[in-house]
Structure formats: structure tokens, C-alpha cells
Amino acid sequence: MEFLNDMALFVEVVKARSFRRAAEAMGMPNSTLSRRISGLEKEIGLRLLHRTTRKIELTEAGQLYFDRCKRIVDEARLAHEQLGEMLARPSGVLRASLPVDFANIYLAPLIAEFAQLYPGISFELDLTPRQVDLVSEPVDVVIRMGEPASSNLIARKLASLRRCLYASPRYLELHGDPIHPSDLTNHECLRMRGTRADRWILSGSEAEVEVEVGGRFELNSVGMIRRLATLDVGIALLGEGIVAQDVADGTLRRVLPQWQASPVSVYALTETRLLPAKTQRFIEFLRERLEDA
């Protein structure tokens, strides 16, 4: 059954897009790895890889073989990992893609707590708003806010975060407290860039109101909006967890407390339902902590 080992080696070479990088990752000589893959091709009777001095590319047969092999290798690795104490004490490198501001402001202390709970796990965290390709990129899990754009991924909902209106005490002292959502038209509103940035939909106990808002600032950063709000620039629509410390410190105050916007959902996205213990524990931990927030 040696070909099963060679199958796993082939998957690692394709994922690394390099014999040298794959050999280094697996701790084996490059020449040995190349010989094993060549032997696999001879065994199958088909060329799987186009080799050049700079890169490797999959042949048509190689792409088909990789798609099948990757699932087999992932399932075999999962079956092995879930034996014994591996599930209780997960280890390895957890590669996660996180939204920049949400990670810096909200997830950082949770990740620190998770790292203390599982000392066998190390982390490679990519803070980016871009769409990550979980098939071709070495990422275990993607955390995103808002509804998932792709239906090809496995989406696990972690939480729904309430969004409310906040401003600094100094701003409200200078410009007054709005009494009704319609009063926001006369205020400087810090708006998130995107579709319908100039309209906020707020819900009260018995009504829903759509308000046209304006102001000099339209941004694509939750962190910057929060910071500007603390600097007396305007009224911001933000998640409760994002501003919890600012409210506790008194640098921000809830505005129109009887009104709130629709909650924003937080999802964990993965390529497959078959997750290694490190990823499974991370998702479970975030869901538990975010639900309690």
C-alpha cells in the first residue's frame, strides 16, 4: 500500500506548488520526493505534473487525481487525528483569515484565551478583507462578517451581533442628543462605505424607520469609524462588542437607546465539513464566546 503514502506526497507537492517547499515541509530530501512522485506516475501510467525550472503545473490527469486524492488524504489524516488524545489536545498550525478591524478590536483577546487553552496549537493569522480561496490557499478557516458570498463553502454561523448608535459625550454636548431617528439627518454620521451607505434602517419596539444620513466621512474601516467617534467627529453605527470598552470608559455613549439596526452575522467558513481538531476546537470556542457576548 505504499502508493497511499505517495498519494499523500503528491497532494503536498501540489499544495506547495514546489518540490523543494514540499520536501522542506515534510523533512525529506528533494531528490527522494521527486523520485517517489516519478514512481507514482509510472505506477499510474500517466503524467501528473508538468515540471519546469521555475514551477510545476498539473496536467489534466493530475488535476483529476489531485481532486480525488486530496479528499482521501484529508479523511485519512482526520481519522488518524481523532484517535486518542489528539482530539482532546489538538496541535499543529492553525491558519485563519480574519477581518482586520473585528480581529484587532474584538477577536484578539479571544484568540489569546484560546492559545492558553491549547498550547499545542500555533497560529498563522492573515488579517484581510479579501475573498480567500480555501481550495488553493493554505487556510484552514475564514472568519467573516455578513452573509457568505459563496455557496460552495461550508458556513457555520457563530453569532449575530447587535448594532447600535454611539457618539462621544463631547459631540452630544456640542450638537445635542437626537430624540428620533429622523433627527439624524441634522447630524454628522460616520458611514461605512458600500451600497446604501447614506441610509440607515433602525428598528424600535413597534416600528422600523429608514433614515437618510450624511456627513463628511465615509470609510471602509470599522476601526477608523470607532476611533473618529471617540474623537467627537460624529455618530457611528457599530456593533456592541466593538465599542464595549469605550462605553465602559465613558468615551462613547449610546444614542437613541430604544433603536437599533439589524444585527450583523459572523460566520466561520471552511472548505469541508471534515475538520481537523485544531480547526474544530477554534470554531467551537469562538461560537461559545461570541454567543455569550
N, C-alpha and C positions, 0 to 999 in steps of 0.2 A: 504493500500500500504506500510505497514511497512517493508515488505520483501525487498523493494528497498533500504531502509536505511541499513538493514542487509547485503545486497549485497555489498554496499559501504564499510561497516566494514570488510567484508570478504576480499575484494581487499586490504585494508590497512594491514590486518594481513599477507597476503601472501607476499606483497611487503616488509614488515618489517621482515618477517621470524620469528616473535616472537609476542606472545600475549602481553607481557609486554611492548616491544618497541612501538607497535601499540597503546596500551592503553595510554602510556605516550604522544605520538604524538598527540592523539585526545583528551587528557584531560579527560579521563573517567576511572573508576575503572577497573582493570584487570578482576575481577570476573564478572562484568557486561558484558564486551566484550566477555568473554568465554561463558557466558550463552546465549548471543544473537546468537553467531555462532552455538552453540549446537541446539538452537531453529530453526535456518535456516536449519541445516542438517535434523532435524526431519520433518520440513515442506516439504523438497525435498524428503526425504526418502532414502537418500544416504549419506555415509560417504565422506566428502570432504577433511578432514585433518587427517593425522596420527600424533598423539601427543606423544612426549616423554619428559623426564625431561629436555633435552638439546635443542631440536629443534622441529620444525614442518615440515612435508613434505606433499605435495599434493598427494592425491590418483589420480587414472586415471580419475575418475569423477570430482575430484576437479580441475584438470588441464584444462579439457574441460570447466568447469563452470567459472574458472578464466579468460580464454581467452575471453569468451563472455562478462563476467561481466566488465572486465577492459575497454573494448571499450564503453560499455553503461555508466559506471561511468564517463569516460573521457568526453564523449559527453555531459552528463548532467551537469558536472562541467563547461565545456566550455560555454554551453548555459546560465548558471547562471551568469558566469563571464562577459559575453559580454553584459549583461544588464546594463543600467545606466552608471555611471561614471567609472565602473571598467575597461572598455576598454581604457578610456582616462587617467585613473590614476591607472595603473596596480600596484599590490602589491604581496607580497609573497617572497619566497626564490627561487632565480634563481640558478639552479645547472648546471654549464657548465664545460666541459672538453676542455682544450686549449693546443696547442703545446707550449712547455716550452719557447724556445728562442723567438718565434714570439710574445708570450704573454708578456714576460718581456720587450722586446725592443719596440714593436710596438703597442700591444693592450692595455697595461696598461693605457696610457693617455686617450684612447678612453673609456675604462671602467670607469675611474674616471669621465669623462664628462657625460656618461650615468647615473651613480649613482646620479649625481647632478640633472639631468633632472627628475629622477623618485625616489624620496626619500622614497617611499613606498616599494621599492624592496631591499631586502638584498641578499647577494651573498655567494655561496659556490663554489669556483673555484678549480678545480683539474688540475694542470699543469702536463701533462704526454704525452708521445708519443705513449702509448699503444693503442690497439684497445679496445674501450669501448663497452660493451653490453648494448644498450639502453633499451632493454626489461627487463633485470633482475637487472640492476643497477639504482639507483635513480639519473639519469642525464637527464636534460631537453634538452640540445643541446650540440653537439660536434662540435668544430671548427677544421678543419684540412686543411693542405696544400697538394696539389696534387690531382689526380683523386681518387674518393671514391673506396674503395676495395669491399664494399658490395653493391649489387643491391637491397637488402631488405629494405634499409633505404631511407628516403626522403632527397634528396640532393639539396640544394639551393646554387647556385653559388653567392659568394659575390664580388669577384674581380679577375682580372688577374694582377699579379704584375710583372713588368719588372725586369729582372735580367741583371746586367752589371758587368764589371770588375773593381776592385778597388785595390789600393795599397797606401802605405804611401809615402809622398814626400821623406822621407829619403831612403826608399827602392829603389825608382826610381833613386835617386841621385847616389846610390851605384852601381846599376845594369843596369841602363838605361831604357828608355821607349821602349816597344815593338812597332814596326811600323806596323806589320802584325800579324794576329793570329798565323801564323807558328812560329813566334819568341818566343811564349810562351814555346816551348819545351826547351828553354835555361834558363827558369826562375823557381824559387821556386813557385809552385802553391799550394794553400791551398784547399784541395779537400774534398768534402762531401762523407762519406762512402756510399757504395751501388753499384748497378750494373753500370758498365761503369764509375766508378769514375775517371779513367785515361783518359777519353775522353770528351772534351767539344765541343759542337756544337754551333757555333756562326753564326749569320746572319748579313750581311751588306746590303747596299742599293740594290745591284744587285747579291749577291752570298751568299751561305751558305757553311761554312767550318767546317770540323771535325778535331780537333787538338788533338794529343796525348800529355797529360800533365803529369808531375811528380813532385816529391818533397818529403820531409821528413815527411810531415804532411798529414794524412788522418783522419778525425774526423767525429763524428756523432752529432756535435753541431754547429748550425749556429752562436750562440753567441760566442763560442770559436774561430771559424774561423774569425769572425769580430774583436775580440779582438787581435788575433795574427797579423792580417793585420795592425792594428794600431800600433803594436809594431815592425814594419819593418821586419816581417818574410817572407812575400811573397805576391803574387797576389791572390785575392779572387774573386769568382763569387757569388754575393749577390743581393738580392732584393733592389731596390732603397729606399724603405721605411725603410729598416733595417739600412742603413748607412746614411740616410739623415742628421742627426745631425753631424756625423763625417765629412761629406763633407762640411757642413756649417762651422764647426770649423777648417777645414783645416787639420785634422789628416788623412784623406783619400782623394785620388784624383781619378777621373775616368781615366781608362786606355783603350786604343783603343776605344775612344768615338763613333766612327762610327759603332761599332759592339756591338751586344748584344745576349744573349741566349734566348731561348724560355721562355715566361712568365710562372710563376707558379700560378696555380689556388688556390683560397681559397674557401672552402665550409663550409656551416652550415648543419650539419646532424641531423635529428630528426627521431623519430620512426613513427610519424604520421603527416598528414597534419593539423590535428585539434590541434592547438597550443593555450595554454593559453596566455593571453595578455602580461604577462611579457616576455615570450619567443619570441612572435611575434614582440614586440617592439624592443627587443635586436637584433634580426636578421635584421630587417629593418634599425636600427641605424647603425650597422656595414656595411651593404651593402652601405648605403649612404656615410658614411665616407671613406670607402675603395675605392669606385669608384672615389671619389674626390682626392684621394692620388696621 
